């Protein structure tokens, strides 16, 4: 129940705004106080009068209303809620949220808020799939913004695909979870590796790969959200450090191994980094230059195997060791062989071959390999993969107690 809880509902433009009326009614039935902010576009789909009647409170629409500012400034409006919900969350408003804009009351309230935020996206399928939208979604997720939906199905534009706003009862369930967060991993320690490693050739060049760190960072965020004390050991990425996560920045595979071992013991270790298999045996002190005699001979040495090393620890082996297998062919078979060879408990296999968009992209298709077989997951965002994995980890750790 939501008795006594205060929800600030921001309604943005889109045909799905009609569902906000049902959402308000469901929240009020559960005892929540609902105060609403509407964008100018939202008022083209539902009237402020309808919203006010159902919420039994004034509706706020104008950033520059002197009356509203004297009675309920945008700072108080955002701070007096227990949770801020954006439903529907249009592509436009999510873009402005990601950019930190404050050009209307809704965006200003969101920027001024120190409370948790839940968004329920709703838009055309092509708009949802657009790289700009997915980049904004990833940015918001990295800042701790929670998301419910969108669902797949018939859209108001006549097309079929992902973009339908979650149903009101789904949003209510997400609100209840947000206000009574899942802390199943409280008291547990988690270690996550993420991003690429860089193996120096000389002071200005290095060997590396295309890993963006998006999946590893999302996993660290999901474990922290469940209450785990989470350490993130990461190579160079453009990803923001997730809220509540302790970052240890490294460059090379050797540095990653040292950092990982330094933070043992942990309950779970998720090795999501794309660690370079080889390094240059002898790093040049000065920049290598052309000398007319052809390219330099680079002798390679094998890097330490971080996953196998942690899995083989005797006194402080993590209770659950999870690895990743980035494959370009025979994805599941290679992952099964890797799990046996490395001695880890689970392997998450994914196809990173050209055209999949996995490296650097926002989606992933996972095959979870363990001692009992293979579990094929559908294609989903990296944040959704992280949430599903964190849920599996929580269940496994509690099942082993």
Beta strands, then each sheet from edge to edge (+ up, - down):
strand 1: 6-11
strand 2: 33-38
strand 3: 59-60
strand 4: 83-89
strand 5: 117-121
strand 6: 146-147
strand 7: 151-154
strand 8: 160-164
strand 9: 189-194
strand 10: 199-200
strand 11: 206-207
strand 12: 229-234
strand 13: 245-249
strand 14: 268-271
strand 15: 278-280
strand 16: 300-302
strand 17: 320-327
strand 18: 346-351
strand 19: 363-364
strand 20: 367-370
strand 21: 373-376
strand 22: 380-381
sheet 1: 3+ 2+ 1+ 4+ 5+ 6+
sheet 2: 7+ 8-
sheet 3: 13+ 12+ 9+ 14+ 17+ 18+ 20- 21+
sheet 4: 10+ 11-
sheet 5: 15+ 16-
sheet 6: 19+ 22-
end
